[in-house]
Amino acid sequence: MTYSLQSRHAQALTDYSRALQLKPDDDTFLESRGFLYVTMKAYELAIADYSRAIEVRSDNAAAIYGARGVAHWLAGNHTSAFDDYSKAISLNPDLAGTWNNRALLQLKHGRLKEASADVERALGLRQDRGAFFDTRGHIYLARGNRRAAISDLRKALSLDPSIEESRATLKKLGVLK
């Protein structure tokens, strides 16, 4: 299973599939193969594995719904992504990343009030994630609050210098070179 970590996707896929032949209801293997499928951009296969994992394991359903929401989003199924994020949040309202993912989806569809509420919830749970400040910065920008947007995008980069969207937006605003 360490092949997945080494980006040896074909070998990891073979191993997960063999493991699932032996234990078809093993939620850990289903989740792991689902994640691998997302990495490989095989979103429909990921959705199928996550769906099966939800069926066989209810104690971790919130996290699996969140992961399936990501696969739906990447596959372009925004309504299904929203539904999965909402289900995950209803099962476990402490999933900060899922609040942020739903905020991004709300932002993408112009629902700025809802996006703001979701990202504030994420930030209320975790202040150490640059991605959350990036999201809020882009919401501020969409609302016309340039100063607050710049502040949050800078904060995002200070927490996580790898967030290219924050960097690109700050460059576009003439704040970064």
N, C-alpha and C positions, 0 to 999 in steps of 0.2 A: 504494500500500500504506500510505501515511501516513494514509489515512482511518481506519484502525483506531485509530490513536493519537488521533485527533480525535473519537472516538466516533461516527463516521459509518459505522455498521455496514453499512447496506444497500449503500453505495457500495463499501466494502472487500470485502464478500462478492461483489459483482459482479466486482470486479477479480480477486480470488483465483480465482473460478470461471472467468473468461476465461483467466487465466494457466494454469490446470490443463487447459483444453481444448487449449492449445498444447503444454503439457508435462505430461502426465498423471502422470508418475512423479517430478515434482519434489518431493522431500521437504520442502524449505523452504516451499513454497507449501501443501503438505498440513498441515504442523505449524502454520503461521500461520493457515490457515483453521480448523483444529481449535481453536486457542486462541480465535479469533473466535467460533466456535460455542459454546464454553464461556461466553464473555462474554455471548452472546445467550441462554444457557440452553437451547440446542439440543444437549443432551448426547449423544444417540444419534448425531447427525451428527458431533459432535466425535470420538466413539469410532471411528466409521467412518474418518474422515480420519487419526486417529492410528494405527489398525490398518494402513491402507495405507502410511503413512510408515514404520512398522516393517518392513513387507515390502520396501520399496525401499531402506532405508538402515540398515545394521547398525552403522555406526560411531557412531551417536548413539542407539542403541536404548534404552539405560538411561534417558536423559532423556525419551524419548518414552513409554516404559512408565510413568514417573512421571507424566507429563502425562495419559496415558490413565487412570491410576489416579484422578486427581483427577476426571476426567469421570465415571468409574464411580461414585465416592463421591457426587458431586452428583446423579447419576441414581438414587441409592438402591441401587446394586448393590455392596454392601459386600464380598461374597466376591470379586467380580472386582477391586475396588479393592485388596483385600489381596493378591491374586495378582499384580497388576501392580506394586504397591510392592515386593513380595518379589523379583520378577523384576528390577526396576530395581536393587535393592540387590545382588543376586547378580552383576549385570553391572558395577556400579560402586559399591562400598561407601563411596565418598566423597561421596555425594549426601545431604548433611545434611538438606535439606528433605524428602526422601523418607523418611528415618528418622523425622522428626518427624510427617509425615503418617500413617505406619503406626502410630506411637505414639498419635496421636489416634483412629485407628480402633480400636486395641486398647482404649483407655480407654472409648470409646463402648460397647464390648461387654463391659466389666467385667473384662478381662484385664489387671489392674493390674501384675502382675509383668512381663509381656511389654511393656506400655506403658512401664514404667520403664526396662527395658533398651534399648528403642528410642530414647527421648528422651535417655538418657545417651549413647548413641552419637552422636546429633545434636549434643549439646552438646560432646562430645569433638572434634567436627570444627569447630564454629563457636560461639563464645561471644558473638557480637555480634548475635544474632537474638532480639529480644524474644518472637517467637512461640514459640521453643523453651522459654523460661522460663515463658511462659504455660501451655504444655502440661504442663511438669513441676509447676507450681503446682497445676494442676487434678488431676493424679495424686496429689500430696501430699494435697490436700483429700479426694479419694476414699478415701485410706488413713487419714484421720483426723489427719493431721499439720498442724494449723492454722498453727502458727508457721512451718514451712518453706514452706507454701503462700503465706502472706502475704509472706514474704521474696521468693519467686520472682515472684509477681504484681507486686510493687513493682518488681522488677528489670526485668520485662517492660515496664512502663510507662516506666521510665527510659530504656530502649533504644528504645522505640517508643510514644510517647504516643497513637497512634491505635488501640491494641488495646482495643477496647470491652469485650471479654469479661473482660479483667483488671480493668478499671475497675468493671464491673458486679459482679463477684464480690467485689472489695474493699469496695464499698458494701454489698453483702448481708452481708458479715462485720462491718460496722460500723467499718471501718478508714478508709474514705473517705466524705466527705460529698458 
